[in-house]
Amino acid sequence: MKEKFCIYIIPPFQIFNLEDYPIFENFSVDFSQQLFATLYKNYFEILPEDSKYNVVFLLSATDQNHIPEDLLLSGRTFYFVESLSFENIIAKLKEKYFPRYSSNLIINSGLIGITPANIDRTFNLLNSDDNTFVLDRTLNNKIGYVGFNSFDEKINGLYKTNEADFETSLADICLINSNIHVFTEGQIIKDINDFKVLYKELSSKDSFAYCSQTIHELFTNIFIEYKELL
């Protein structure tokens, strides 16, 4: 018998290995890494080990020897892949994980603003006898997550890049043979404007629904370093 639900946290590139690290705007390498690592770590907070859902944290194989000790000791499931291209990730998950679960949810690790209640709502929709597909159109017009209870190969077409623009993927979305639900929530941090929005959003008490005190403090260190950009 299949287990019910699984979540996959997917980074767009390596998170912990600093070699050839992608630079965010005019940040230093160290602070670029801190930004993307903090976004990634946030999912350890909002999806704790005793969560009702199985969670798989994907990482580049180049990260394998660079994971912080606190995460290694967290008891969580890591899955390392040679390539973080969406097509490769889907192929690997389809082979190893998708058949084991009735419903699967893929979340971009750069997405922030998603609460446990949002995830519960998504799986409630996927817990259906009908083919169902749930998609997040982020506030900055990216695809934040995709969820499904019946795998469709056309999912590969959604991501021309790992952080697809919603509009360019719309034609492919319409080809998916499922009941489609689209929500607009959260944002993927892609540029300095997104960083400014993140600063404003985290100033609100409402942000604690999707960002713990620990993660707030990590972001605060970055905001202080680059306060002139805010």
Secondary structure, DSSP 8 states (H G I E B T S, - for coil): --EEEEEEEE-SS-SS--TT----TT--HHHHHHHHHHHHHHHHHHS-TT-SSEEEEEEEGGGTT---HHHHTTT-EEEEES---HHHHHHHHHHHTGGGEEEEEEEETTEE---HHHHHHHHHHHSSSS-EEEEEE-TTSBEEEEEESS--GGGGGG-SSTT-BHHHHHHHHHHS-SEEEEEE--EE--SHHHHHHHHHHHTSGGGGGTS-HHHHHHHHHHHHHTGGG-
